[in-house]
Amino acid sequence: MRRPPAAPALFGLVLGLSTALGHHYVVPRIYVDAEPPPHMSPTDVGYISVSDYLRHVDGPTWWPTVLVLPLLGALIGVACGLTYNYVSRRHLVGRAIGIVVAMTVTGAAVGAAGAIVSTVHPPVVHIVGVTDSSFAVAPTPDGASFDDTVVDNVPRLDVDAIAVGYTVTGALLGALVGVALVNRRRQD
């Protein structure tokens, strides 16, 4: 009966890694000027700068989300696996239903944790304003986001409701993996 805690833990680890990918490519970003004007004081709230275009310099970084989110996912998976073991040993729920529920809860919890981390620590991108006399202004297409206007920017998928998307996607993936595990057991 030692296998079931390993399955949610491994699933949580993999889902945590995919959540780290989502943090890099899906979560809305914070843009920071990499070269603020020298006359700015720490108490100034903002400034106006004129440039021809904005260029991506650095970010979003992979560290520490590529380590934190998979480890957090594995810990959540271990907790769900141990809970599954306890509940199935007491015969409170059938083993097939229990593993599907454990995997679904693992997926939803890892997705929610990824959404919380992404909300508390959104990815940061450093940009600079570039003045170029040969730059020709191109009209911005309708519906373009700020991400689309930064030159050489890391691509970002525009997804609404990150918290709901992460949680629901995690739960659905967990349910699918749980059903696949149950079917595999039945075939063995």
N, C-alpha and C positions, 0 to 999 in steps of 0.2 A: 504493500500500500504506500510505497515511497514515491512512486511515479507521479501521481496527480499533483503534488506541490511543485514538482519540477516543470510540468507543462505550463501552469500559469506563470511561473517565474520566467521561463524562457520566452513565453509570449509577451509578458510585460517588458522584458529587456528589448525585444525586437520592436515592439510598439513604441517604447521610449525612444529608440533610435530613429524611428520614422517621425516621431514628434519633434525631435531635434532637427530633422530635415525640414519639417513644416515651419519650425521657428525661423529657419534661415531663408526659406523661399516663399512663405505664405503670409506670415504675421506682418501687419502694418509696421513700418519702420519709423524711427526718429532720425531726422536729418540734422547734423551738427556741422557748423562751419569749421573746417580744419584750420583756416587762417583768418581769425577775426582781426579787425583793424587794431593797430597797436595802441590807439588812444582810448580803447575801451577800459573802463574800470570794473572791478568785480560787482559793483552795485548796480551797474547799468542793466536794464531789462532787455533792451534790444537796440538795433541800429538798422539803418537803411544802407544798402549797398547796391551799386549799379554795375552789372556785368552783362556780357553778351550771352553767356550760357553757364550752367552749373555742370561741373565734372565730378564724377565719382573718384574718390581717393582711396578709401579704405572701408571695410566692413560690408555686411555684418559679420562679426567674428563667430567662429564655431565654438570657441571656448567660453564659458564652461558648460554650455547646454549639451554638447555632444557627450559629456561625461555625466552630468547631473541627471538629465532626463532618462537615459537608459538605466542608470542605477536606481533611480526612483521607481521606474517601471518594474524592475526586477523585485524590489522590496514590496511593492504593492502586490505583485504576483505571488510572492512567498506568503504574504499575509492571507491572500484569498485561497491559496492552496492549503495552508494549514487549517483555515476555517472549514474548507471543504472536507478535509480529513476528519476533523472533529465531528462535523454534522453527519457525515456518512457512517462513521463508526457508531454513532448513537442511533442510527437508522431513522433519522428525522426526515430524510429525503432520499429518494432513489439515487443510485450512483450515476446513472445516465443524465438525469435531470440536474444532479449536483454539479457534474463537471461542466455542463453547458452554462449553468448559472455562475459558477466560479469564473469561467473564462469571460462571460459577458460582463460581470462585475469588474474583473481585472481590466478589460478593455475600456469600460466607461470611466473607471477611476484613473487609469493612466492618461486617458484623453483629457479628463477634467484637470488633472495635475499639470499636464502640458499647457493647457489653456491658462491656468493660473500663473505658471512661470512666465509664459509669453506676455501676459497682461502686466505682471509686476516688473518684468525685465524685458521690455521689447527690444528688438534688434536695433543697433545704432549704426548709421552710415555717415561717414565723414565726406563732406563735399567741399569744393572750392569754387568761387566765382571766377570765370575766365573772361578776360577782355581780349578780343581778337578782331583786328580791323578787317580781316577777310571773311569773317563770319556772316553768313546770309541768314536772315530770319526766315524760318519756315513756319507756316501757320500750324498751330497745335490742333490735332484732330479732335472732333467732338468726343467727349467722354474720356479724354486722356487724363490720367492721374498724374500727380506730382512725380511719381516713380518713373513715368514715361518721359519726363522732360529732362532728367539728369543723364548726361552723356556718359557712356561706358558703365552704366549701373548694372548691378547684379539683377537678373530678372526676378520678378515677383508675381505670383498668381494672385489675383484679386478674389478673395473669398470673404463673403459676409458672415458675420456671427461665428467667429473663431471658436468661442467657448462651446456653442451648441454643435458646431461641426466636428470638433475634436472629440467631444463626448459621445455623440451619436455614432460617428464613424468607428470609434474604439469599441463601443458596445456591439455594433453590427459585426465587426471583424471578430470580436471575441465569441459571439454566438456562432458564427460560421466555423471558426476553429474548434469550438466545443462540439458542435454537431459532427465535424469531421473526425474528431477523436473518438466519439461514441461509435460512429460507423466503423472506424478502424478496429476498435475493440470487438465489436460484434463479428467482424470478419475473421478475426484471429481465433 
